[in-house]
């Protein structure tokens, strides 16, 4: 089964705590990342309840350095990025199980490392 991270990016605040925790856990050099928070915006909403308001969206993405903290997971721990998320917008588990967490009211994305089945 495929392990993945589910991110509810409606709640990601762009705090970069996942980036920092990952870099420390993996011992990555300056400029290297296992997870990288990308910022999209500002974008002016034209429809819906937030019409006329400006929005920034933050979307963490995995890099080729990510192995979903396989050593930590083997010990029953969460990947460091998920454990360190201050907004609690990240979940880790089996891809099929994570699909059940999607509520249809928020924007979500699944992240799997390169080479995942």
Beta strands, then each sheet from edge to edge (+ up, - down):
strand 1: 3-8
strand 2: 35-44
strand 3: 54-62
strand 4: 90-94
strand 5: 108-111
sheet 1: 4+ 1- 5+
sheet 2: 2+ 3-
end
